[in-house]
Amino acid sequence: MVNTKVTLSGWELDNPIIPASGTFGYGYEFAELYDINCLGTFSCKGTTVEPRFGNPTPRIAECPAGMINAVGLQNPGLDKVIAEEFPKLKEVYNKKIIANVSGFSIDEYVKCCAEMDKQDIVGIIEVNVSCPNVHGGGMSFGTDAASAAAVTRAVKAVTTKPIYIKLTPNVTDIVSIAKACEEAGADGISMINTMLGLRIDLRRQKPVIANKMGGFSGSAIMPVALRMVYQVYEAVNIPIIGMGGITTTEDVIEMMMAGASAVQIGAANLVDPFIAKKMVEELPAVMEKYRINSLTDIIGAAH
């Protein structure tokens, strides 16, 4: 009998399959399709202090091996998520979740994390540092090691739950940023967020997306995500949740061999809403195929 259990900062999950933020809503929507308690956990839709309508439409552009999105962190805001979304989720889900939070200033990150820390349904707080820093000229917090570390230190000061920093791949040296987050107290790293992409409408001779550029995700980015996880695993001593282009159960194994302790499934959920469930079901057979008795044995095995 194979062992699919994995551990993230002392929290044991039944399996490493985690739907990624922004692709699984607040969970209860998918609970209408299947029993989501089969999942290791999931990362809820990115939450900001204030409600956000998001970017103008069109927001989605298809690509041959993925998609580009510029949804713009649409969400009902911190207070409503806690007061309305979490109670609905608790009716159908009996595990803890990963609370994904975003901010446009350090104060906003601090407020979101402090409130999420109080919620019994939250097991890990995932801090998305891919947002533009409104007090820093609009550059993303995650593209600069000092800025990413500053966010990490600030949120660690107001929380007791594990903090995982979600890193952007749109940098030349992701390793230095991951190390800076670890030194600032991060309990783990989530990587990678979407890459930056563009599609052009040939008839209109203009970008397809109203925002012009958006986050590129899907199977095409898997080799980049894998490379970055591999590099960061060699540089830090904290767990990594790997994501980026995972579409098969074999991809899950490959990402874990690169160094991930668990994985997140993003764009694939939008193509097949049952994909995470299928991966959970297929995992034991795939482990047996590759003679893997326990998933914890293969974390970083490719090094």
C-alpha positions, 0 to 999 in steps of 0.5 A: 500500500503506497503512502500519499501523505505529505507534510507542509510546516507540520500540517499533514495532508492526505495527498499533495494535490492542491487546486491553485488560487484563482482557479477553484473559487472559494471551494464550495462551487466545485463541491457541487461537482464532487466531494472536495474533501478528497483533496489534500487542501486547496488555495482559495481565491486571492483576497484583498482588503477592499472588494475588487471588481477586477480588470475590464473585459476581455480578460482571457486569451487562449494559447496553443498550450495554455491561456493568458488571463488578466482577471485583476484579483476580482474578489468581494474583499476581506470582510465578506470572504470571512463573513460569507465565503468561509461559512459556506465552505465549512458546510461542504469541506471539513479540512483546513485551507490555504488562504491566498492574500494580496495587497498593494501596500505592506499595510494591506498585506499585514491587515489581510494576514492578521485577519486570516490568522484568526480563522480556524479554517485557515491552515497556511497563509499564502502571500501573493507578492506579484501585486504592484507596490503602490508606494514603490512606483508600481513595481511588483513586490516580488520582483525585488528581494528587499521588497519581498523580504519586507512583506515577509517580515511584516506579515510574520510579525502579526501571524502565528500560522505558517506563511508561504510566499508566492513568487513571481517567475518574471525575474532574472534571479528567483533564487535570491528572492526565495532566499531573502524571504526565507531569511525574513522568516517565511515558513515556505515558498509557493512557486511559480505564479503566472508568467507575463504573456500577450496575444494580438487579435489579427482582425482588430490589430490590437491585443486580445486582452483589454489589459494588453498583457496578462498572466500566462499559464498552462502546460507550456510553462511547466519546464520553466516552473520545474527549473525554478523549483529545482533551483530554489530547492537547492538554495533554501531549507523550507518547503516548496509548493510547486506549481506551473503547467501541471496537467497530469499525475506524472507531472505531480511526481516530476515536480516533487522530484524537482523539490516540491513537497506538494503541488498546486493545479491551476489552469488545468482546473479551468479546462477540466473541473474534475482534474484534481479529483482524477489526480488524487485517484490516479496517484497510487497507481502512478506511484506503483508504476514508478516503484514509489512507496512514499511520496516523502521519499521522492521530494528533491530526488532529482538532485 
